[in-house]
Amino acid sequence: MTRRILHVVTNVGHYDDPDHPTGLWLSELTHAWKVFEERGFEQRIVSPAGGPSPLEPRSLKFPSYDKTAKAWRADPARMALLETTLRPDHVDSADYDAIFFTGGHAVMYDFPESEGLQRITREIWERGGIVSSVCHGYCGLLNTRLSDGSLLVDGRKVTGFAWQEEVLARVDKLVPYNAEEEMKKRGALYEKALLPFVSYAVVDGNLVTGQNPGSAKETAEKVAALL
């Protein structure tokens, strides 16, 4: 049976300060997409509001702007996928074996409060599917509650973009909150690599999370292995 993956991307194009653009960190999508594509999985893309997903300008520069990201941007059909993302209310979670939350600082604004994304995540999880995220994508898991009212991340091992990495990336004054701290407040057992910006992924049952942009491939490989 063909496995089906639902990728989640942002609709937000700037920080609170509109002079500072942000958006989807492209390589986090393209690295994962390639892993799943090579295994013959079907893939679709959803966003909190549906429609266009802007790209984070910093993800289009060295070293993040690699072969997979360049190939995606050069392919009109692939770019069209980011202009026509699904709306959560158009998604039947039963169609998917896994959900994969991509990052970019933009997701800090529109992922946490999306009830549509929370519904899809809860349904996939409770059906025994895989919930996964990379980098800031874990902001999409902050407020997801299960049918019994408990937080999905409570008591589970999780990683995602570390506060130390925010400081080193010099965006700690721009971000709306400290995602690492918010995860810990919700009872998540937050982990990170010893060094910033190296690939690091954590598996806790059917929950798979990656720390930073460089972790997208490893995270997707761990999802694929579970599937």
Secondary structure, 3 states (H helix, E strand, C coil): CCCEEEEECCCCCECCCCCCECCECHHHHHHHHHHHHHCCCEEEEECCCCECCCECHHHHCCCCCCHHHHHHHCCHHHHHHCCCEECHHHCCHHHCCEEEECCCCCHHHHCCCCHHHHHHHHHHHHCCCEEEEEHHHHHHHCCCECCCCCECCCCCEECCCCHHHHHHCCCCCCCCCCHHHHHHHCCCEECCCCCCCCCCEEEECCEEEECCHHHHHHHHHHHHHHC
